[in-house]
Amino acid sequence: MNYPKKVTIGDITVRDGFQHEEIFVPTEAKVWVLEEMILAGLKHLEVTNFGNPKGMPQFKDADDLFKKIRSSKKVSHLLNDVSLTAVTIRERAIQRAIEAKKEGWGPDRILLMVSTSESHQRKNSGLSLDEYWAMAEEWIPKAHDAGMTVNGTVSTIWGCPIEGPTDMSKAVEFTKRWFSIGANDVEHADHDGSASPDRVYKYFSMLLDGVDNVNKQIVHFHTTRGWGLANVLAALQAGMTNYEATLGGIGGQPANFISGVPVSGTGDYYYKNSEGVGLVSIEDMLVMMDEMEIETNIDIDKVLETGRMVEKILGKRLRSETINQGRIPKELSGRK
């Protein structure tokens, strides 16, 4: 079995993970999770979404959250080597990030997103694909001028909940287009668990045949039907080296009901059971990679401890097996 011996792991719990929760997670709890993951060795973390909090109340504390993590004494000595990201789908959010950066507490990196599906693009951004590309071309240089890097995400690679099947080659074209207009890295998102391992391997093999910067390609999987880690293994076998995930495997579509109050969110859930979905569990992924002797440079035991605390923060059992079962004892695996 061929796969990389060293990978980069990003944590997106506080943004993508908590956005799907139907309670407002206290700002202090979000800061604590970010601090603990940074102390565990994570250098790439998504913090919040700078979009309008009216439809996504989980992010109403975006400014306060960034200010608190920037002023944290626990991790101040590490932040120079850490990249903190804010999602900025539209112009106002990008401008907000630029202003925050100029004030000294804003993000290091912002995230823009296109879908290979025109219908999903309009639902997600309110713009057509042509309009969104034009917007991105205008604002990426402005973000760079403010001192931020830019991620260009490609979504609906393996299927669209609105239109159905999609053409994977279109995502490769979009990846090249992101780089051509100045994006610093590209996230490849299975946004709803549509991908299967065979098509994951096919897509990333196709991608790596068309690009020469594998370290700037980020793998993002959901595990709606339970095969998220199988997709991680398929991506590893294709040669991918950069992954992101969430504690407890939480996350997904922004909640439309938070702390007792219905909100517009992003509309009706496109899941049959909103409690049974989420991303790949970062704990399980790290333990699996460790057993495969893939270097992550992360304190896995500390990540497991943090995951157990996130269960207490959210008041429920999460979707990580290793939070509850622990790592494989060395006397069983034979590893040192």
Residue pairs with C-beta under 8 A, 6 or more apart in sequence:
1 237
2 237
3 233
3 236
3 237
3 239
3 292
3 294
4 236
4 239
4 240
4 241
4 294
5 293
5 294
5 295
6 241
6 294
6 295
6 296
7 236
7 241
7 242
7 243
7 289
7 294
7 295
7 296
8 43
8 44
8 215
8 241
8 242
8 243
9 42
9 44
9 243
9 244
9 245
9 282
9 285
9 286
9 296
9 298
10 42
10 43
10 44
10 45
10 46
10 218
10 242
10 243
10 244
10 245
11 37
11 42
11 44
11 45
11 46
11 244
11 245
11 246
11 247
11 282
12 45
12 46
12 220
12 244
12 245
12 246
12 251
12 279
13 33
13 37
13 246
13 247
13 248
13 250
13 251
13 282
13 310
14 30
14 33
14 34
14 45
14 46
14 47
14 48
14 65
15 46
15 47
15 48
15 49
15 85
15 86
15 87
16 46
16 246
16 251
16 252
16 279
17 246
17 247
17 248
17 250
17 251
17 278
17 279
18 25
18 30
18 58
18 250
18 251
19 49
19 56
19 58
19 59
19 251
19 252
19 254
19 255
20 250
20 251
20 252
20 253
20 254
20 255
20 274
20 277
20 278
21 58
21 250
21 255
21 258
21 314
22 255
22 257
22 258
22 259
23 258
23 259
23 314
23 315
24 57
24 58
24 60
24 258
24 259
25 58
25 313
25 314
27 61
27 64
27 65
27 68
28 68
29 313
30 61
30 65
31 65
31 68
31 69
31 72
32 309
33 247
33 306
33 309
33 310
33 313
34 45
34 47
34 69
34 75
35 69
35 72
35 74
35 75
36 302
36 305
36 306
36 309
37 45
37 247
37 303
37 306
38 45
38 75
38 78
38 79
38 82
39 74
39 75
39 78
39 299
39 302
40 298
40 299
40 302
40 303
40 306
41 296
41 297
41 298
41 299
42 82
42 298
43 81
43 82
43 83
44 82
44 83
44 85
44 244
45 82
45 83
45 84
45 85
46 85
46 86
46 87
46 111
46 244
47 62
47 65
47 66
47 69
47 84
47 85
47 86
47 107
48 59
48 61
48 62
48 65
48 66
48 86
48 87
49 56
49 59
49 62
49 86
49 87
49 88
49 89
49 93
50 59
50 62
50 86
50 87
50 88
50 93
50 94
50 96
50 97
50 100
50 110
51 59
51 87
51 88
51 89
51 90
51 92
51 93
52 92
53 59
53 60
53 62
54 263
54 264
55 254
55 263
55 264
55 265
55 266
56 254
56 263
56 265
56 266
57 258
57 259
57 261
57 263
58 254
58 255
58 258
62 86
63 100
66 84
66 86
66 100
66 105
66 106
66 107
67 105
69 75
69 84
70 79
70 104
70 105
71 105
75 82
82 108
83 108
83 109
83 149
84 107
84 108
84 109
85 107
85 108
85 109
85 110
85 111
85 151
86 93
86 97
86 106
86 107
86 109
86 110
86 111
87 93
87 110
87 111
87 113
88 94
88 96
88 97
88 110
88 111
88 112
89 112
89 113
89 124
89 125
90 125
90 126
90 127
90 135
91 135
91 139
93 110
94 110
94 112
94 139
94 142
94 143
97 106
97 107
97 110
97 143
97 146
97 148
98 106
98 142
98 143
98 146
98 148
99 106
100 106
100 107
101 107
101 146
101 147
101 148
102 146
106 146
106 148
107 148
108 148
108 149
109 148
109 149
109 150
109 151
109 184
110 143
110 148
110 149
110 150
110 151
111 150
111 151
111 153
111 187
112 136
112 139
112 140
112 150
112 151
112 152
112 153
112 183
113 124
113 125
113 152
113 153
113 154
113 155
113 189
114 121
114 129
114 132
114 133
114 136
114 152
114 153
114 154
114 155
114 174
114 178
115 121
115 124
115 129
115 154
115 155
115 156
115 160
116 154
116 155
116 156
116 157
116 160
116 166
116 167
116 170
116 171
116 174
117 156
117 160
117 162
117 163
117 166
118 128
118 129
118 163
119 160
119 162
119 163
120 155
120 156
120 160
120 161
120 162
120 163
121 127
121 128
121 129
121 132
122 128
123 162
123 266
123 267
124 155
124 266
125 132
127 135
133 177
133 181
136 152
136 181
137 181
137 182
140 150
140 181
140 182
140 183
141 182
143 149
143 150
144 150
144 182
149 184
149 185
150 182
150 183
150 184
151 183
151 184
151 185
151 186
151 187
151 218
152 175
152 178
152 179
152 183
152 185
152 186
152 187
153 186
153 187
153 188
153 189
153 220
154 171
154 174
154 175
154 178
154 186
154 187
154 188
154 189
155 189
155 191
156 163
156 166
156 191
156 194
157 166
157 168
157 171
157 188
157 189
157 190
157 195
157 203
158 166
158 168
158 190
158 194
158 195
158 196
158 199
158 200
158 203
159 165
159 166
159 192
159 194
159 195
160 166
160 194
161 192
161 194
161 270
168 199
168 202
168 203
168 206
169 206
171 188
171 203
171 207
172 203
172 206
172 207
172 210
172 211
175 186
175 188
175 207
175 210
175 211
175 217
176 210
176 211
178 186
179 186
179 211
179 213
179 216
184 216
185 216
185 217
185 218
185 242
186 216
186 217
186 218
187 218
187 220
187 244
188 203
188 204
188 207
188 217
188 218
188 219
188 220
189 220
190 200
190 220
190 221
190 222
190 231
191 220
191 222
192 222
192 224
192 252
192 253
192 270
192 271
192 277
193 221
193 222
193 223
193 224
193 225
193 228
193 277
195 203
195 221
195 231
196 227
196 231
197 227
197 230
197 231
197 233
197 234
198 234
200 221
200 231
200 234
200 235
200 238
201 234
201 235
201 237
201 238
204 219
204 234
204 235
204 238
204 239
204 240
205 238
205 239
207 217
208 214
208 217
208 238
208 239
208 240
211 217
214 239
214 240
214 241
214 242
215 241
215 242
216 242
217 240
217 242
218 242
218 243
218 244
219 232
219 235
219 240
219 242
219 243
219 244
220 243
220 244
220 279
221 228
221 231
221 232
221 235
221 245
221 279
221 280
222 228
222 251
222 252
222 277
222 278
222 279
222 280
223 229
223 231
223 249
223 277
223 278
223 279
223 280
223 281
223 319
224 271
224 276
224 277
224 278
228 249
228 279
228 280
228 281
229 280
229 284
229 285
229 288
231 280
232 243
232 280
232 285
232 288
233 288
235 243
236 294
243 280
243 285
245 279
245 280
245 281
245 282
245 285
246 278
246 279
246 280
246 281
246 282
247 281
247 282
247 283
247 303
247 306
247 307
247 310
247 318
247 320
248 278
248 281
248 283
248 307
248 310
248 311
248 314
248 318
248 319
248 320
248 323
249 278
249 279
249 280
249 281
249 282
249 284
249 318
249 319
249 320
250 278
250 279
250 310
250 314
250 318
250 319
251 278
251 279
252 271
252 274
252 277
252 278
252 279
253 265
253 266
253 269
253 270
253 271
253 274
254 265
254 266
255 263
255 265
256 262
256 263
256 264
256 265
256 266
256 267
256 268
256 269
257 263
257 265
271 277
278 319
281 307
281 318
281 319
281 320
281 321
281 322
281 323
282 303
282 307
283 300
283 303
283 304
283 307
283 320
283 322
283 323
284 320
284 321
284 322
286 296
286 298
286 300
286 303
287 300
287 304
287 322
287 327
287 328
289 296
290 296
290 300
290 327
291 328
291 333
291 335
293 335
300 327
301 327
304 322
304 323
304 326
304 327
307 318
307 320
307 323
308 323
310 318
311 317
311 318
311 323
317 324
330 336
